[in-house]
């Protein structure tokens, strides 16, 4: 098996009722990568998947797989396979027959089917389970049968539409590692749709974050988390403290924002001009109790409202004026103290991101 690249160029999809679910989108997915499309319900993820698989054609723009134009080519003639949340295994067939199903339709003989199915069951760690019925398997095992069945037809691109959402949390986390391992072993391009940021961040080589029919950022998980490109991405992925303000200058390359809680500095990748309405974002784990230590700028006097011990972390919720801020402290050293009353909280310039005011997630 080998993966192929997928390219969307200027793609829009307007449904017959006039609703545009995807707007003028460019996307380059590399051959053999684990690529996730992450976004809230209704943002257009499934619409993109359906255009790649050929169930619908874009109303504008081009879809290409392996450099070949795909517009107008039906799903059966594309080098893709699809796995849904509802796996739709055939309940009366054995695991073996389920996996080999697509091969029979392609005229592969019985002995070759058996051999291929056995190889695939080994790939998904189900050796020896071929004679069972799907009902005799666990949820995670059924999931792996669905993966083996989809891979049986040797797709260059495997499309996965929220395939783990029916599983419980523990199994879901286990299956993330399994899917990633299967993807690495086969080299097939995986395009994974999810609204679960944990799934997208842990499995993917790169992630596209979508909102309202547009892709707002594409990049490795670390970039999406540490260097969000838009206020939506900053607040959809992970937790954030957000303050609004106005740019009043810069110092050592950092933007200075006048906020209701004083002047705060952060990373500004766009060179915002003075007077711009902007927002500053700081992750709770980048906040700290600043009493007497570190950079004297970026300090906020705040009153501790709540302190939750969460095993390895202590979550501190503080109030400054009308603003609530969250701090995630590691449960060691000073974090073990009972922080109460008025505290000075703070963060380093490099741990905050400044962006023009925009729409936030939720
Ligand atoms: P979810 O995670 O809930 O499946 P999604 O991000 O996959 O959401 P899509 O299924 O792509 O979103 O739908 C995007 C938007 O397009 C939604 O507002 C949806 O209501 C709309 N939509 C989807 N299919 C059609 C259709 N056949 N006709 C009209 N509108 C549609």
Boltz pocket constraint, residues with backbone or C-beta under 6 A from the ligand:
constraints:
  - pocket:
      binder: B
      contacts: [[A, 15], [A, 16], [A, 17], [A, 19], [A, 20], [A, 21], [A, 39], [A, 40], [A, 41], [A, 42], [A, 43], [A, 44], [A, 45], [A, 46], [A, 47], [A, 48], [A, 195]]
      max_distance: 6.0
